[in-house]
């Protein structure tokens, strides 16, 4: 079996009481969970949430 690193991109829209995007990012990184399951041919060894900040808020769709 060989080791590989996969990068999975996920889009998350949030509604928050935080005033700064950095606070939102910090809280999601520290407290959110991502679950991936092993398969017959793959054993998940480690996951980590990696976030980037939105730079242009005007382009976000604000519909809920």
Secondary structure, 3 states (H helix, E strand, C coil): CCCCCCCCCCCCCCCCCCCCHHHHHHHHHHHCCCCCCCCCCCCCCCCCCCCCCCCCHHHCCCCC
